Amino acid sequence: MHRPATLSFLILLAACGYSDSRMAHEAQISMMGMTASDLQSCAGIPDKTKRLDARTELLSYVLKNDTSGGVELTLPVIGGGYTLGGSGTSCTATFRLTDNRVSGLFYSGNNDRPIGQDGVCAHIIRGCMRRPMPSMTPIDDERVAAASAHYQPPAPALPAESAPAVIRMEPVGR
């Protein structure tokens, strides 16, 4: 039987998902502070943009795959098909820019890999991560250790000037 070869193949599929997921989450750390021009130089022209206010803009990059990857097995005796090691088919990477610099990177869509979250999104940011731009935040060993394939790093805080104002209500007549 070919059990060792099959097992090796499945481990290889899982490893690809793990490294893509980790890269996507490392990008959420290292791309902070990146200029809009550096972002577009390595990730390309965004699919959509939206200006929120004078200082804040959203740039979205969309990736849609026709297939989910993995191995498809069809058993004619049973009449059905099964997919092993499949993964997500789409990702939208939305960059929040404040004063023309990346202040947040958020992923949405059907973007998980068999092992790891957001791995499909790695295709969007791969060029930036493979050849870091000068305005990216250098990642030290501690920050790399904080990146995981299984969960996103905490969302960055809004810059002080962009944070919503806190309105304090005072009781009337006291």
Helices and strands as residue ranges (DSSP letters): H 3-30, H 36-43, E 48-51, E 56-64, E 71-75, E 80-84, E 90-98, E 101-108, G 119-121, H 122-130, H 141-146, G 160-162
